[in-house]
Amino acid sequence: MRLPALPRVAVLPASVSICDPFTAHEFDARGVVARPFTPRIDFEFAAVFPPQRSPSPVALDLVETVRRALNALARQNDQRESSGRLGGRTRART
């Protein structure tokens, strides 16, 4: 598996990487330790469609699937944040 540049550095001894909670979550099983970052940085994801036509049912299904996955990961992140393991908050815009 090819790793993104910053997280690849973070798996080296005595290295640091600043990344979003999703990237940090991806490295949980690899022994990478996530620490809170202050000040807190909030961010959003949005689906953008052309105004001249309605999104297809497949596109709407994809958006809903991604929304559910992002919100599930955001809930995990909130639990970690409350335990001091990870900072930041992410929400899928509805």
C-alpha positions as CSV (number, residue, x, y, z in Angstrom):
1,M,0.0,0.0,0.0
2,R,1.3,3.4,-0.9
3,L,1.2,5.9,2.0
4,P,0.7,9.7,1.7
5,A,3.9,11.6,2.3
6,L,3.2,13.2,5.7
7,P,1.8,10.1,7.4
8,R,4.7,8.0,6.0
9,V,7.0,10.3,7.9
10,A,5.0,9.9,11.0
11,V,5.7,6.2,11.2
12,L,9.5,6.8,11.5
13,P,11.0,7.0,15.0
14,A,10.8,10.4,16.6
15,S,8.8,12.1,13.8
16,V,5.7,14.3,13.8
17,S,2.9,14.9,11.3
18,I,-0.1,17.1,11.4
19,C,-3.1,15.6,9.7
20,D,-6.9,15.3,9.7
21,P,-8.7,12.8,12.0
22,F,-9.5,10.5,9.0
23,T,-5.8,10.1,8.2
24,A,-5.0,9.6,11.9
25,H,-7.7,6.9,12.1
26,E,-6.2,5.1,9.1
27,F,-2.9,4.7,11.0
28,D,-4.4,3.5,14.4
29,A,-3.7,-0.2,13.6
30,R,-0.1,0.6,12.6
31,G,0.9,1.8,16.0
32,V,0.9,5.6,15.2
33,V,-0.1,7.6,18.2
34,A,-2.5,10.6,17.7
35,R,-2.2,13.5,20.0
36,P,-4.6,16.5,20.2
37,F,-3.6,19.7,18.3
38,T,-4.4,23.1,19.7
39,P,-5.8,25.4,18.6
40,R,-8.6,23.1,17.4
41,I,-9.2,23.1,13.6
42,D,-12.7,22.3,12.4
43,F,-13.5,21.4,8.8
44,E,-16.3,20.3,6.6
45,F,-16.9,18.2,3.5
46,A,-19.5,19.1,0.9
47,A,-20.9,17.6,-2.2
48,V,-21.2,20.1,-5.1
49,F,-23.5,19.5,-8.0
50,P,-24.1,21.6,-11.2
51,P,-27.2,23.9,-10.8
52,Q,-28.6,23.1,-14.2
53,R,-29.5,19.5,-13.4
54,S,-30.5,17.3,-10.5
55,P,-28.0,14.8,-9.1
56,S,-28.6,11.2,-10.3
57,P,-29.9,8.6,-7.9
58,V,-26.4,7.0,-7.9
59,A,-24.8,10.3,-6.9
60,L,-27.3,10.8,-4.1
61,D,-26.7,7.3,-2.9
62,L,-23.0,8.0,-2.9
63,V,-23.4,11.2,-1.0
64,E,-25.6,9.5,1.6
65,T,-23.1,6.6,2.0
66,V,-20.2,9.1,2.4
67,R,-22.3,11.2,4.9
68,R,-23.0,8.1,7.1
69,A,-19.3,7.1,7.0
70,L,-18.1,10.6,7.9
71,N,-20.6,11.0,10.7
72,A,-19.6,7.6,12.1
73,L,-16.0,8.5,12.0
74,A,-16.8,11.9,13.5
75,R,-18.5,10.2,16.5
76,Q,-15.4,8.1,17.0
77,N,-13.3,11.2,16.8
78,D,-15.6,12.9,19.4
79,Q,-15.1,10.0,21.8
80,R,-11.4,10.1,21.3
81,E,-11.4,13.9,21.8
82,S,-13.3,13.6,25.1
83,S,-10.7,11.0,26.2
84,G,-7.8,13.4,25.1
85,R,-6.6,11.1,22.3
86,L,-7.4,13.2,19.2
87,G,-8.3,16.8,18.4
88,G,-10.6,18.4,15.8
89,R,-14.2,17.9,14.8
90,T,-15.5,16.9,11.5
91,R,-19.1,16.8,10.2
92,A,-20.6,16.0,6.9
93,R,-22.8,18.9,5.8
94,T,-26.4,17.8,5.3
